[in-house]
Amino acid sequence: MTPSRTILLAATMLAASPAPAQTEPAQTAPARAAPDPLAPTGRWTANGDGHAPVPPMGWNTWNAFNSDIDEEKILASANALVSTGLAKLGYRYVNIDDGWWLKRRQPDGRMMIRTDRFPSARQGRDTSFRPLTDRLHRMGLKAGIYSDIGRNSCGQIYTPDFKNQPEGTVAEREVGLYGHVDQDIRLYFAEWNFDFIKVDGCGVRGLPADAERVRNGLYRALPPIVDMQSLGKTDIPAMRALYQQVGRAIRTHAGGRDYVYSLCLWGSADVRSWGKDVGNTSRTSDDISPHWPRMLTNLDTVTHRALYAHPGSWNDPDMLFVGQGDFDADHPAEARSHFALWAMLNAPLLIGYDLRKLTPAQKAIFGNAAIVALNQDPAGNQAVLAYDSDEAQIFVKTLADGTKAVALFNRTAAPVNVVLTADHLKLLRTADVRLRDLWDGGEQAFRGELAMTLPAHTTRIFRAEGTRRLAEGLYLTEQTGRVNPAVDGVVVPTADPTLFHSITPWAKTRGPGEHAQYAGWGGAEADRAPYGKILRVADRNFDTGIGVLAGSRLEVRNSGFRRFSAMVGVNDSGRPAAGTITFELWGDGRLLARSQPMAFGQAAAPLEADVTGAKIVELVARGSIATIDPQPATWGDAALLR
């Protein structure tokens, strides 16, 4: 069991169990009880620092050039963003990835830039990116830089034959943040004036004492803090603390300017549960590649995490590969699907293509204003998985103006017949539902349901309008951007077994193959029970609601709603002898309503309260038994009403 979850389980046990009889001498001070993790705070605890009210958009060097980068390539891509109009559409970040650094100068530790690749950085003895960032800013763009949380970078550890690797002594080649956080962040933000930083995690993963490059003296050992294949060997609190340290330094040295802090921990170290509280974007998977199967893997790491993304903190399935490989000009259906799905799921839209080669067809994809608008919608609701299978999926999101967006996705290489229903959209089945196709602008209407055939690898994406099923409010899963699983009930994080197992481009078919590795299985789910089960209490199905585990606390931002309503109970995927769950409703730290203890098989019961004026509504599910396998709790039909 990981340390952070051990603490949570201990606190839950203390909260659920009667105090033991006094056995110590009278003069001995009693032990202080652990804080109750389910105690309402009356505040929103997901990240609010930095500036990412909508997912960041722009361009990154890595997918286009790997580490073979230079100033000309970066400025040419920046000019392309401006000249094509993509910058006006929101593509403003120009991010320099691995390959920019020469060395860490000794003895002062200052980072030095490859001036043979970045000639404007020649600024006397101290190289500087300030001329480049100033130029990008004058163009109306923003500038991003790359680093690693360890001493060494991913390129050094895993791809040492790549171009532009750091040079010099062992100490000079230590270009990562470890031991230099304040110094480097001050340099990057206060002196060089960057607006964005991506912080990788390879340096705390790949340098054990027995690593070949440590034994041969190339690098110093840094005992692994994260293990992609073992949560038990991963020090989750230590990983979180390292990334929090960087976040504090950015807040200090950004000087009040807007910035974006991008965590790149590839879904490891249970970052699903805490990345949203620390950074502005958080990688949910290992690297994407320009292959359809790999895109499916990365997609699957975000589809069940709609409640873990909000304005200010977004899920990141990695950068776009539109324009290359299976998403090139010869694969228009695949390219459109990749782009549309990333837009629906509120992923950062970071182009990974050599924009000097941009074709009109590719520009039409990146520049589809109607689809970009879904990604940049100010409500910040990640699309919810309304239908799921290995063949087809349906994603639905509610937009700020109350309309819906829906994407119907064929995962396979053969045509698939699908049926879109008004229920998928939470619209009345007895009234017209109007659809506008966001690729070709075509319009159509239906009542009840609409059948269509999706060609291979195709995504049909629409804007939908109709009569809302819930006329006087919103279901909580229609406003996922306002719901934060502050505590999701997962005691021992486990790997997600539902992801598509693709062939990784770095290992190919060597070894045993892909396996479940991304932590976070069993967390809070929109319109599903934990572990992907159906929301059902005592044989009553709910097609909307939030599924959590006992020992959970959800924070909900309330914007003008006057009443909360839900049907609560133990989900039918639970166990008869696993204890009861008591449901509590709080408003700004004040108890508003509490259910009776609910047992497995007991009919769902209403839980309602007046929430007028409450800014933060909190939903608490307390289990009567402390266990590493908590009972599943259902907030069926959970809604805020006007």
C-alpha positions as CSV (number, residue, x, y, z in Angstrom):
1,M,0.0,0.0,0.0
2,T,1.3,3.5,-0.9
3,P,2.0,5.9,2.0
4,S,-0.6,8.5,1.1
5,R,-3.3,5.8,0.9
6,T,-2.1,4.3,4.2
7,I,-2.7,7.6,5.9
8,L,-6.2,7.9,4.3
9,L,-7.2,4.4,5.4
10,A,-5.9,5.1,8.9
11,A,-7.8,8.3,9.2
12,T,-11.0,6.6,7.8
13,M,-10.6,3.9,10.4
14,L,-10.3,6.4,13.2
15,A,-13.3,8.3,12.0
16,A,-15.4,5.1,11.7
17,S,-14.3,3.3,14.9
18,P,-15.2,4.0,18.6
19,A,-12.4,5.4,20.7
20,P,-10.5,2.7,22.6
21,A,-10.6,2.5,26.3
22,Q,-8.0,4.6,28.2
23,T,-5.0,2.4,29.0
24,E,-2.2,4.9,29.4
25,P,-1.4,6.6,32.7
26,A,-3.5,9.6,33.5
27,Q,-0.6,12.1,33.1
28,T,0.1,10.9,29.5
29,A,-1.3,13.2,26.9
30,P,-3.7,11.5,24.5
31,A,-2.6,10.8,21.0
32,R,-3.9,13.3,18.5
33,A,-6.4,11.8,16.1
34,A,-5.6,12.0,12.4
35,P,-7.6,14.7,10.6
36,D,-10.8,13.5,9.0
37,P,-10.2,13.5,5.2
38,L,-14.0,13.7,4.6
39,A,-14.5,16.8,6.7
40,P,-15.9,19.5,4.4
41,T,-13.6,22.5,3.8
42,G,-16.1,24.8,2.2
43,R,-13.6,25.6,-0.6
44,W,-12.6,24.4,-4.0
45,T,-9.3,22.6,-3.7
46,A,-8.5,21.8,-7.4
47,N,-5.7,23.9,-8.8
48,G,-6.5,27.6,-9.3
49,D,-3.0,28.8,-9.9
50,G,-1.5,29.6,-13.3
51,H,-3.7,30.5,-16.3
52,A,-5.6,27.7,-18.0
53,P,-9.3,28.7,-17.9
54,V,-9.6,26.6,-21.1
55,P,-7.2,24.0,-22.4
56,P,-3.9,25.5,-23.7
57,M,-3.5,25.5,-27.5
58,G,-0.4,25.9,-29.6
59,W,2.6,24.0,-31.1
60,N,5.4,21.9,-29.6
61,T,8.7,20.9,-31.2
62,W,8.8,17.2,-30.1
63,N,6.5,15.3,-32.4
64,A,7.8,17.3,-35.4
65,F,11.5,17.3,-34.7
66,N,12.3,15.3,-31.6
67,S,15.4,16.9,-30.1
68,D,16.7,18.1,-33.5
69,I,15.6,21.7,-33.0
70,D,16.9,25.1,-33.7
71,E,15.7,28.7,-33.8
72,E,14.8,28.8,-37.5
73,K,12.4,25.8,-37.1
74,I,10.7,27.4,-34.1
75,L,10.4,30.8,-35.7
76,A,9.1,29.4,-38.9
77,S,6.4,27.5,-37.0
78,A,5.5,30.6,-35.0
79,N,5.2,32.6,-38.3
80,A,3.0,29.9,-39.7
81,L,0.7,30.1,-36.7
82,V,0.3,33.8,-37.3
83,S,0.1,33.8,-41.1
84,T,-2.5,31.0,-41.3
85,G,-4.8,32.6,-38.7
86,L,-4.3,29.7,-36.3
87,A,-3.0,32.0,-33.7
88,K,-6.2,34.1,-33.8
89,L,-8.1,30.9,-33.3
90,G,-6.2,30.2,-30.0
91,Y,-3.0,28.4,-31.0
92,R,-0.7,30.8,-29.1
93,Y,1.9,28.7,-27.2
94,V,5.1,27.9,-29.0
95,N,6.8,25.3,-26.8
96,I,10.5,24.3,-27.0
97,D,10.8,20.7,-25.9
98,D,14.0,18.6,-25.4
99,G,17.2,19.6,-27.2
100,W,17.7,23.2,-26.2
101,W,20.3,22.8,-23.5
102,L,24.0,22.7,-23.8
103,K,25.0,22.1,-20.1
104,R,24.7,23.3,-16.5
105,R,27.6,25.6,-16.1
106,Q,29.9,25.0,-13.1
107,P,30.3,26.0,-10.4
108,D,27.4,28.4,-10.4
109,G,24.9,26.0,-11.9
110,R,23.4,28.3,-14.5
111,M,21.7,26.6,-17.5
112,M,23.4,27.3,-20.8
113,I,21.7,27.2,-24.2
114,R,23.0,25.7,-27.5
115,T,23.9,28.9,-29.2
116,D,24.9,27.1,-32.4
117,R,21.2,26.2,-32.6
118,F,19.9,29.4,-31.1
119,P,22.1,32.2,-32.2
120,S,20.0,35.0,-30.6
121,A,20.8,33.4,-27.2
122,R,24.4,34.7,-27.5
123,Q,24.3,37.4,-24.8
124,G,27.9,37.6,-23.5
125,R,28.9,35.0,-20.9
126,D,25.3,34.3,-19.9
127,T,23.3,32.8,-22.7
128,S,19.6,33.9,-22.7
129,F,16.3,33.0,-24.4
130,R,15.0,36.5,-23.7
131,P,15.5,37.7,-27.3
132,L,13.5,34.7,-28.6
133,T,10.7,35.0,-26.0
134,D,10.5,38.8,-26.6
135,R,10.2,38.2,-30.3
136,L,7.4,35.6,-29.8
137,H,5.6,37.9,-27.5
138,R,5.8,40.8,-30.1
139,M,4.1,38.4,-32.5
140,G,1.2,38.0,-30.1
141,L,2.3,34.5,-29.1
142,K,3.5,32.9,-25.8
143,A,6.6,30.8,-25.2
144,G,7.1,27.5,-23.5
145,I,10.1,25.6,-22.3
146,Y,10.9,22.0,-21.2
147,S,12.6,20.5,-18.1
148,D,12.6,17.3,-16.0
149,I,11.9,16.8,-12.3
150,G,15.1,14.8,-11.9
151,R,18.7,15.6,-12.5
152,N,18.7,14.3,-16.1
153,S,16.2,14.4,-19.0
154,C,14.2,11.7,-20.8
155,G,16.4,12.1,-23.8
156,Q,19.6,11.5,-21.8
157,I,18.2,8.4,-20.1
158,Y,16.2,6.7,-22.8
159,T,17.4,8.1,-26.1
160,P,21.0,9.1,-25.7
161,D,21.6,8.8,-29.4
162,F,19.2,11.7,-30.1
163,K,20.7,15.0,-31.3
164,N,21.6,17.9,-29.0
165,Q,22.1,16.0,-25.8
166,P,23.8,17.9,-22.9
167,E,27.6,17.9,-23.0
168,G,30.5,18.1,-20.5
169,T,31.2,16.5,-17.1
170,V,28.7,14.5,-15.1
171,A,27.7,17.7,-13.2
172,E,27.4,19.7,-16.4
173,R,25.1,17.1,-18.0
174,E,22.7,17.4,-15.0
175,V,20.2,19.7,-16.7
176,G,17.1,18.7,-14.7
177,L,15.4,20.7,-11.9
178,Y,16.4,18.3,-9.1
179,G,18.4,20.4,-6.6
180,H,18.0,23.5,-8.7
181,V,14.3,24.2,-8.7
182,D,14.4,27.8,-7.4
183,Q,17.4,28.7,-9.5
184,D,16.1,27.3,-12.8
185,I,12.5,28.5,-12.4
186,R,13.7,32.0,-11.6
187,L,15.9,31.8,-14.8
188,Y,13.1,30.5,-17.0
189,F,10.3,32.8,-15.8
190,A,11.8,35.9,-14.2
191,E,14.8,36.3,-16.5
192,W,13.9,34.5,-19.8
193,N,10.2,35.4,-19.5
194,F,8.7,32.1,-20.5
195,D,4.9,31.5,-20.1
196,F,4.7,27.7,-20.1
197,I,6.8,24.9,-18.7
198,K,6.5,21.1,-19.3
199,V,8.1,19.1,-16.5
200,D,8.9,15.5,-17.4
201,G,9.6,12.8,-14.8
202,C,12.2,10.5,-16.4
203,G,15.0,11.7,-14.2
204,V,13.4,10.1,-11.1
205,R,12.6,6.9,-12.9
206,G,15.6,5.6,-14.9
207,L,18.8,6.0,-12.9
208,P,19.1,3.3,-10.2
209,A,22.6,2.4,-9.1
210,D,22.7,-0.6,-11.4
211,A,21.7,1.3,-14.5
212,E,24.2,0.9,-17.3
213,R,24.8,4.6,-17.7
214,V,25.3,5.0,-14.0
215,R,27.8,2.1,-13.8
216,N,29.8,3.5,-16.7
217,G,30.0,6.9,-15.0
218,L,27.9,8.8,-17.5
219,Y,25.4,9.9,-14.8
220,R,25.0,9.9,-11.0
221,A,22.5,7.4,-9.5
222,L,19.2,8.8,-8.3
223,P,17.1,6.0,-6.6
224,P,13.8,5.7,-8.5
225,I,10.9,7.5,-6.9
226,V,8.4,6.3,-9.5
227,D,8.0,2.9,-11.0
228,M,5.6,2.6,-14.0
229,Q,5.1,-1.1,-13.3
230,S,4.7,-1.0,-9.5
231,L,2.6,1.4,-7.5
232,G,3.9,-0.3,-4.4
233,K,7.5,0.8,-5.3
234,T,6.4,4.3,-6.1
235,D,6.7,7.0,-3.5
236,I,3.5,8.9,-4.3
237,P,3.9,11.6,-1.6
238,A,7.4,12.3,-2.7
239,M,6.4,12.6,-6.3
240,R,3.6,15.0,-5.4
241,A,6.0,17.0,-3.2
242,L,8.5,17.4,-6.0
243,Y,5.9,18.8,-8.4
244,Q,4.4,21.0,-5.7
245,Q,7.9,22.5,-5.1
246,V,8.1,23.5,-8.8
247,G,4.6,25.0,-8.6
248,R,5.5,27.2,-5.7
249,A,8.6,28.4,-7.5
250,I,6.6,29.3,-10.6
251,R,4.1,31.3,-8.5
252,T,7.0,33.1,-6.9
253,H,9.0,33.9,-10.1
254,A,6.3,34.4,-12.7
255,G,5.9,37.9,-11.2
256,G,2.1,37.8,-11.4
257,R,2.1,37.0,-15.1
258,D,-0.1,34.3,-16.6
259,Y,1.5,30.9,-16.9
260,V,0.8,27.2,-17.6
261,Y,2.4,24.4,-15.6
262,S,2.3,21.1,-17.4
263,L,2.9,17.9,-15.5
264,C,4.3,15.0,-17.5
265,L,4.2,11.9,-15.3
266,W,2.4,9.7,-17.8
267,G,-0.4,8.6,-15.5
268,S,2.0,7.0,-13.0
269,A,2.3,7.7,-9.3
270,D,-1.5,7.9,-8.9
271,V,-1.2,11.4,-10.5
272,R,-4.8,11.0,-11.6
273,S,-5.9,11.8,-8.0
274,W,-3.6,14.7,-7.3
275,G,-2.3,16.2,-10.6
276,K,-5.5,18.3,-10.9
277,D,-4.6,19.9,-7.6
278,V,-1.0,20.8,-8.5
279,G,-0.7,21.8,-12.2
280,N,-2.7,23.1,-15.1
281,T,-2.4,20.0,-17.3
282,S,-1.4,16.5,-16.3
283,R,-0.4,13.7,-18.7
284,T,-2.5,10.6,-18.3
285,S,-0.4,8.2,-20.4
286,D,2.9,7.3,-21.8
287,D,3.9,9.0,-25.1
288,I,1.6,9.0,-28.1
289,S,2.9,8.0,-31.5
290,P,1.6,8.5,-35.1
291,H,-0.2,5.1,-35.0
292,W,-3.9,4.5,-34.7
293,P,-3.6,1.8,-32.0
294,R,-1.4,4.0,-29.9
295,M,-3.9,6.9,-30.2
296,L,-6.6,4.5,-28.9
297,T,-4.4,3.7,-25.8
298,N,-3.9,7.4,-25.0
299,L,-7.6,8.2,-25.6
300,D,-8.6,5.5,-23.2
301,T,-6.6,7.0,-20.4
302,V,-8.8,10.0,-20.3
303,T,-12.3,8.8,-21.2
304,H,-13.3,7.8,-17.6
305,R,-11.7,10.8,-16.0
306,A,-14.3,13.6,-16.8
307,L,-14.6,14.5,-13.1
308,Y,-10.8,15.0,-12.8
309,A,-10.6,17.9,-15.3
310,H,-11.7,21.5,-14.6
311,P,-10.9,25.1,-15.7
312,G,-7.4,25.5,-14.5
313,S,-6.5,21.7,-14.5
314,W,-6.9,19.5,-17.6
315,N,-6.3,15.9,-18.5
316,D,-3.6,15.6,-21.1
317,P,-3.4,12.4,-23.3
318,D,-0.4,13.9,-25.1
319,M,0.1,16.1,-28.1
320,L,-1.6,15.9,-31.5
321,F,0.0,13.8,-34.3
322,V,-2.3,15.1,-37.1
323,G,-0.2,15.3,-40.2
324,Q,2.0,12.2,-39.6
325,G,1.8,8.5,-39.9
326,D,-1.7,7.1,-39.6
327,F,-3.0,10.7,-39.4
328,D,-1.3,12.1,-42.5
329,A,-2.9,13.4,-45.7
330,D,-3.6,9.8,-46.9
331,H,-5.7,9.2,-43.7
332,P,-8.2,12.0,-43.5
333,A,-10.8,10.0,-41.4
334,E,-8.1,9.1,-38.8
335,A,-6.8,12.7,-38.7
336,R,-10.3,14.1,-38.1
337,S,-11.1,11.5,-35.5
338,H,-7.9,12.2,-33.5
339,F,-8.5,16.0,-33.6
340,A,-12.3,15.8,-32.8
341,L,-11.8,13.4,-29.9
342,W,-9.0,15.6,-28.3
343,A,-11.3,18.6,-28.7
344,M,-14.3,16.9,-27.0
345,L,-12.2,15.6,-24.1
346,N,-10.7,19.1,-23.4
347,A,-7.2,17.9,-24.1
348,P,-4.6,20.6,-24.8
349,L,-4.5,21.2,-28.5
350,L,-0.8,21.2,-29.1
351,I,0.1,20.7,-32.8
352,G,3.1,18.3,-33.3
353,Y,3.6,18.9,-37.0
354,D,6.2,20.7,-39.0
355,L,4.1,23.7,-39.9
356,R,6.4,24.7,-42.7
357,K,4.7,21.8,-44.6
358,L,1.1,22.6,-43.7
359,T,-1.4,21.7,-46.4
360,P,-4.8,23.3,-46.9
361,A,-6.4,20.0,-45.8
362,Q,-4.4,19.9,-42.6
363,K,-5.1,23.6,-41.9
364,A,-8.8,22.8,-42.3
365,I,-8.6,20.3,-39.5
366,F,-6.6,22.4,-37.1
367,G,-8.6,25.5,-38.1
368,N,-12.1,24.1,-37.8
369,A,-13.4,26.9,-35.6
370,A,-16.6,25.0,-34.6
371,I,-14.7,22.1,-33.2
372,V,-12.0,24.3,-31.6
373,A,-14.9,26.1,-29.9
374,L,-15.9,22.9,-28.2
375,N,-12.5,22.5,-26.7
376,Q,-12.4,26.2,-25.7
377,D,-15.9,26.3,-24.3
378,P,-15.8,28.4,-21.1
379,A,-17.9,25.9,-19.1
380,G,-14.9,23.5,-19.2
381,N,-16.9,20.3,-19.1
382,Q,-14.9,17.3,-20.4
383,A,-17.2,15.1,-22.5
384,V,-18.8,12.2,-20.7
385,L,-18.8,8.7,-22.1
386,A,-22.5,8.1,-22.9
387,Y,-22.0,4.8,-24.6
388,D,-18.9,2.5,-24.4
389,S,-17.8,-0.6,-26.3
390,D,-14.7,-2.0,-28.0
391,E,-16.3,-1.0,-31.4
392,A,-18.0,2.3,-30.9
393,Q,-18.2,5.1,-28.3
394,I,-20.5,8.1,-27.9
395,F,-19.2,11.2,-26.1
396,V,-21.5,14.0,-24.9
397,K,-20.6,17.4,-23.4
398,T,-22.8,20.2,-22.2
399,L,-21.7,23.7,-23.4
400,A,-21.8,27.0,-21.6
401,D,-24.9,28.1,-23.6
402,G,-26.8,25.0,-22.6
403,T,-26.5,23.2,-26.0
404,K,-24.8,19.9,-26.4
405,A,-21.9,18.5,-28.4
406,V,-21.8,14.8,-29.3
407,A,-19.2,12.7,-31.0
408,L,-19.9,9.2,-32.3
409,F,-16.6,7.3,-32.8
410,N,-15.9,4.1,-34.7
411,R,-12.7,2.5,-33.1
412,T,-12.5,-0.3,-35.7
413,A,-11.3,-0.7,-39.3
414,A,-14.8,-1.8,-40.5
415,P,-18.1,0.1,-40.7
416,V,-20.1,0.1,-37.5
417,N,-23.9,0.8,-37.1
418,V,-24.7,3.1,-34.2
419,V,-27.8,4.6,-32.7
420,L,-27.8,8.0,-31.1
421,T,-30.7,8.5,-28.6
422,A,-32.1,11.6,-27.0
423,D,-31.4,9.9,-23.7
424,H,-27.6,10.0,-24.5
425,L,-28.0,13.7,-24.7
426,K,-30.3,14.1,-21.7
427,L,-32.9,15.6,-24.0
428,L,-36.6,14.7,-24.2
429,R,-37.2,11.8,-26.6
430,T,-40.7,13.2,-27.4
431,A,-39.3,16.5,-28.9
432,D,-37.1,17.3,-31.9
433,V,-33.4,17.0,-31.5
434,R,-31.6,19.2,-34.1
435,L,-28.0,18.3,-35.1
436,R,-25.5,20.3,-37.0
437,D,-22.5,18.4,-38.4
438,L,-19.3,20.3,-37.4
439,W,-17.3,18.9,-40.4
440,D,-19.6,19.7,-43.3
441,G,-22.2,22.0,-41.7
442,G,-25.1,19.7,-42.7
443,E,-28.2,19.7,-40.5
444,Q,-30.8,17.1,-39.6
445,A,-33.4,16.4,-36.8
446,F,-34.8,13.3,-35.1
447,R,-37.1,12.2,-32.3
448,G,-36.2,9.5,-29.9
449,E,-33.3,8.0,-31.7
450,L,-31.2,8.2,-34.9
451,A,-29.4,5.3,-36.6
452,M,-26.3,5.9,-38.7
453,T,-23.4,3.9,-40.1
454,L,-19.9,5.1,-39.2
455,P,-17.2,4.2,-41.8
456,A,-13.9,2.8,-40.5
457,H,-12.1,5.0,-38.0
458,T,-14.6,7.8,-38.4
459,T,-15.9,10.3,-35.9
460,R,-19.2,12.1,-36.6
461,I,-19.3,15.2,-34.4
462,F,-22.3,17.4,-34.0
463,R,-23.7,20.4,-32.1
464,A,-27.1,19.3,-30.7
465,E,-30.2,21.3,-29.5
466,G,-33.4,20.1,-28.1
467,T,-35.7,20.2,-25.1
468,R,-33.9,19.5,-21.9
469,R,-35.0,16.5,-19.9
470,L,-34.3,18.4,-16.7
471,A,-36.0,21.7,-17.4
472,E,-35.0,23.6,-14.3
473,G,-31.4,22.8,-13.7
474,L,-28.4,20.6,-14.6
475,Y,-27.4,17.1,-13.7
476,L,-24.0,17.1,-12.1
477,T,-22.6,15.1,-15.0
478,E,-23.7,17.9,-17.3
479,Q,-21.3,20.2,-15.4
480,T,-18.3,18.0,-14.9
481,G,-16.0,21.1,-14.8
482,R,-17.7,22.1,-11.6
483,V,-17.3,18.8,-9.8
484,N,-14.0,17.9,-8.0
485,P,-13.3,14.5,-6.4
486,A,-11.4,16.0,-3.5
487,V,-11.3,12.5,-1.9
488,D,-12.5,9.8,-4.3
489,G,-12.5,6.8,-1.9
490,V,-9.8,4.9,-3.6
491,V,-7.7,3.5,-0.7
492,V,-5.2,1.4,-2.7
493,P,-4.7,2.7,-6.3
494,T,-4.6,0.0,-8.9
495,A,-3.8,-0.1,-12.6
496,D,-6.6,0.5,-15.1
497,P,-7.3,-2.8,-17.0
498,T,-9.6,-1.3,-19.6
499,L,-7.1,0.5,-21.9
500,F,-6.4,-0.6,-25.4
501,H,-3.2,-2.6,-25.5
502,S,-1.2,-1.2,-28.4
503,I,2.3,-2.1,-29.6
504,T,4.6,0.6,-28.2
505,P,6.9,2.1,-30.8
506,W,9.9,2.0,-28.4
507,A,9.6,-1.7,-27.5
508,K,7.8,-3.1,-30.5
509,T,7.0,-6.8,-29.8
510,R,10.0,-7.3,-27.5
511,G,9.1,-8.6,-24.0
512,P,5.7,-9.7,-22.8
513,G,3.6,-6.9,-24.3
514,E,1.6,-4.1,-22.9
515,H,-0.2,-4.5,-19.6
516,A,-2.3,-2.5,-17.2
517,Q,-0.1,0.2,-15.7
518,Y,-1.9,3.6,-15.4
519,A,-3.1,4.1,-11.8
520,G,-6.5,5.3,-10.9
521,W,-8.9,2.5,-11.6
522,G,-12.0,2.8,-9.5
523,G,-12.2,6.6,-9.0
524,A,-15.2,8.8,-9.3
525,E,-17.2,8.3,-12.5
526,A,-19.8,10.3,-14.4
527,D,-22.9,8.3,-15.3
528,R,-21.3,5.1,-14.1
529,A,-20.4,3.3,-10.9
530,P,-16.8,2.8,-10.0
531,Y,-14.9,0.3,-12.1
532,G,-17.1,1.0,-15.1
533,K,-20.2,-0.7,-13.6
534,I,-23.8,0.3,-14.2
535,L,-25.4,2.8,-11.8
536,R,-28.0,0.7,-10.2
537,V,-29.4,0.6,-6.7
538,A,-31.8,-2.3,-5.6
539,D,-32.5,-3.1,-9.3
540,R,-33.3,0.5,-10.2
541,N,-31.1,1.8,-13.0
542,F,-29.9,5.4,-13.2
543,D,-28.7,6.7,-16.5
544,T,-27.2,9.8,-14.9
545,G,-25.5,10.4,-11.6
546,I,-22.0,10.0,-10.0
547,G,-20.6,6.8,-8.8
548,V,-18.0,6.9,-6.1
549,L,-16.6,4.7,-3.3
550,A,-17.4,5.0,0.4
551,G,-15.0,7.3,2.0
552,S,-15.4,10.0,-0.7
553,R,-16.0,13.8,-0.8
554,L,-17.0,15.7,-3.9
555,E,-16.7,19.5,-4.2
556,V,-19.3,21.1,-6.4
557,R,-19.2,24.8,-7.5
558,N,-22.6,26.3,-7.2
559,S,-23.5,29.1,-9.6
560,G,-27.0,30.4,-8.8
561,F,-28.7,27.1,-8.2
562,R,-31.1,26.9,-5.3
563,R,-31.6,23.3,-4.6
564,F,-29.7,20.0,-4.7
565,S,-31.5,16.7,-5.3
566,A,-30.3,13.1,-5.6
567,M,-31.3,9.5,-5.0
568,V,-28.7,7.8,-2.9
569,G,-27.8,4.2,-2.0
570,V,-25.3,1.4,-2.2
571,N,-24.6,0.4,-5.8
572,D,-25.6,-3.1,-6.8
573,S,-22.0,-3.8,-7.7
574,G,-21.3,-3.8,-4.0
575,R,-21.4,-6.6,-1.5
576,P,-24.0,-7.5,1.1
577,A,-21.6,-7.7,4.1
578,A,-19.4,-4.7,3.3
579,G,-21.2,-2.3,5.7
580,T,-23.5,0.7,5.2
581,I,-23.0,4.1,3.7
582,T,-24.2,7.4,5.1
583,F,-24.6,10.2,2.6
584,E,-24.1,13.8,3.7
585,L,-24.8,17.1,1.9
586,W,-22.9,20.3,3.0
587,G,-23.0,23.9,1.9
588,D,-20.0,26.1,2.6
589,G,-19.0,23.9,5.4
590,R,-22.5,23.6,7.0
591,L,-24.4,20.3,7.2
592,L,-27.6,20.6,5.1
593,A,-28.8,17.0,5.0
594,R,-27.8,13.5,6.0
595,S,-29.3,10.1,5.0
596,Q,-29.9,7.1,7.2
597,P,-27.2,4.5,6.9
598,M,-27.9,2.7,3.6
599,A,-27.3,-1.0,3.2
600,F,-26.7,-3.1,0.2
601,G,-30.0,-4.0,-1.5
602,Q,-31.9,-1.2,0.2
603,A,-33.9,1.0,-2.2
604,A,-32.4,4.4,-3.1
605,A,-33.6,7.2,-0.9
606,P,-34.0,10.9,-1.7
607,L,-31.5,13.4,-0.4
608,E,-32.4,17.0,-0.9
609,A,-31.6,20.4,0.5
610,D,-31.8,24.2,-0.1
611,V,-28.4,25.3,-1.3
612,T,-29.3,29.0,-2.0
613,G,-26.2,31.2,-1.6
614,A,-23.8,28.3,-1.0
615,K,-20.7,28.7,-3.2
616,I,-19.4,25.2,-2.5
617,V,-21.7,22.2,-2.1
618,E,-20.0,19.0,-0.8
619,L,-21.2,15.5,-1.2
620,V,-19.8,13.1,1.4
621,A,-20.3,9.3,1.4
622,R,-19.1,7.7,4.7
623,G,-18.7,4.0,5.0
624,S,-19.3,2.1,8.3
625,I,-16.4,-0.3,7.7
626,A,-12.9,0.8,7.0
627,T,-11.5,-1.4,4.3
628,I,-9.1,-1.4,1.4
629,D,-12.0,-2.3,-0.9
630,P,-14.8,0.2,-0.1
631,Q,-18.5,-0.2,-0.9
632,P,-19.6,1.6,-4.1
633,A,-21.8,4.6,-3.5
634,T,-24.4,6.1,-5.9
635,W,-25.5,9.7,-6.2
636,G,-28.3,8.8,-8.7
637,D,-29.9,11.6,-10.7
638,A,-27.7,14.1,-8.8
639,A,-28.7,17.6,-9.9
640,L,-28.6,21.3,-9.0
641,L,-32.0,22.9,-9.6
642,R,-33.0,26.5,-10.0
